[in-house]
Amino acid sequence: MSFRALTYDVFHLGLYMIAVLAWTTLCVMLLLKVRRQVDDASARGCLYVGAVGACVCLGLLLADVLRLVDDSVVLVGLLVFGAIVPGMAITVLYVRLRTQGEKIN
């Protein structure tokens, strides 16, 4: 195994970890938002977001392992659907939680 292949594999693993952490953070923030609004709220919305994130990551992982698409497509998909989309949603939720906290106080 060459050093270049090992570096590429570690880079891939890092992108998958970033995607999982971003979707998990989004789930936790949704759970906090729901718990703040309603005391007896269920966590179904958070579980649905987690399921969507798991499906996205699993789909990209299967496409990568089975070589269904090119590596560059997988990398762009990981960056867009694994980091940018949940990152934008996290930013919006953070702003909403901050503005609600200011209105309450």
C-alpha positions as CSV (number, residue, x, y, z in Angstrom):
1,M,0.0,0.0,0.0
2,S,1.5,3.3,-1.0
3,F,1.6,6.4,1.1
4,R,-0.6,8.3,-1.3
5,A,-3.4,5.6,-1.1
6,L,-3.1,5.7,2.7
7,T,-3.4,9.5,2.8
8,Y,-6.4,9.4,0.5
9,D,-8.1,6.7,2.8
10,V,-7.5,8.8,5.9
11,F,-8.9,11.9,4.1
12,H,-12.0,9.9,3.2
13,L,-12.4,8.7,6.7
14,G,-12.1,12.2,8.0
15,L,-14.8,13.4,5.6
16,Y,-17.1,10.6,6.8
17,M,-16.5,11.5,10.4
18,I,-17.2,15.2,9.7
19,A,-20.5,14.2,8.0
20,V,-21.5,12.1,11.0
21,L,-20.6,14.7,13.5
22,A,-22.5,17.4,11.6
23,W,-25.7,15.3,11.3
24,T,-25.4,14.4,15.0
25,T,-24.9,18.0,16.0
26,L,-28.0,18.9,14.0
27,C,-30.0,16.2,15.8
28,V,-28.9,17.4,19.2
29,M,-29.7,21.0,18.3
30,L,-33.2,20.0,17.0
31,L,-33.8,18.1,20.2
32,L,-32.8,21.1,22.3
33,K,-35.1,23.4,20.3
34,V,-38.0,21.0,20.7
35,R,-37.4,20.6,24.4
36,R,-37.2,24.3,24.9
37,Q,-40.5,24.9,23.2
38,V,-42.6,22.1,24.7
39,D,-41.9,20.3,28.0
40,D,-43.5,17.0,27.0
41,A,-42.2,16.9,23.4
42,S,-41.3,13.7,21.7
43,A,-37.9,13.3,20.0
44,R,-39.4,12.0,16.7
45,G,-38.2,14.9,14.7
46,C,-34.7,14.5,15.9
47,L,-34.8,10.8,15.1
48,Y,-36.0,11.5,11.6
49,V,-33.2,13.9,11.0
50,G,-30.7,11.3,12.3
51,A,-32.2,8.7,10.0
52,V,-31.9,11.1,7.0
53,G,-28.3,11.7,7.9
54,A,-27.5,8.0,8.4
55,C,-29.1,7.3,5.0
56,V,-27.1,10.0,3.3
57,C,-23.8,8.8,4.8
58,L,-24.6,5.1,4.2
59,G,-25.6,5.8,0.6
60,L,-22.4,7.7,-0.1
61,L,-20.3,5.0,1.7
62,L,-21.9,2.3,-0.4
63,A,-21.4,4.2,-3.6
64,D,-17.8,4.7,-2.6
65,V,-17.1,1.1,-1.6
66,L,-19.0,-0.5,-4.5
67,R,-17.4,2.0,-6.9
68,L,-20.8,3.0,-8.4
69,V,-19.6,6.6,-9.0
70,D,-16.3,8.3,-9.3
71,D,-14.3,9.3,-6.2
72,S,-14.7,13.0,-7.0
73,V,-18.5,12.7,-7.0
74,V,-18.3,11.0,-3.6
75,L,-16.1,13.7,-2.2
76,V,-18.4,16.5,-3.5
77,G,-21.4,14.6,-2.1
78,L,-19.7,14.3,1.3
79,L,-18.8,17.9,1.3
80,V,-22.2,19.1,0.2
81,F,-24.6,16.7,1.9
82,G,-22.4,15.7,4.8
83,A,-21.0,19.1,5.9
84,I,-22.4,22.1,4.1
85,V,-26.2,21.3,4.3
86,P,-26.2,20.3,7.9
87,G,-23.8,23.1,8.7
88,M,-26.2,25.6,7.2
89,A,-29.1,24.1,9.2
90,I,-27.1,24.2,12.4
91,T,-26.3,27.9,11.8
92,V,-30.0,28.7,11.2
93,L,-31.0,26.7,14.3
94,Y,-28.3,28.4,16.4
95,V,-29.5,31.8,15.4
96,R,-33.1,30.9,16.2
97,L,-32.2,29.5,19.5
98,R,-30.2,32.6,20.4
99,T,-33.0,35.0,19.3
100,Q,-35.6,33.0,21.3
101,G,-33.3,33.1,24.4
102,E,-33.1,36.9,24.1
103,K,-36.8,37.2,23.8
104,I,-37.4,35.1,26.9
105,N,-34.9,37.0,29.0
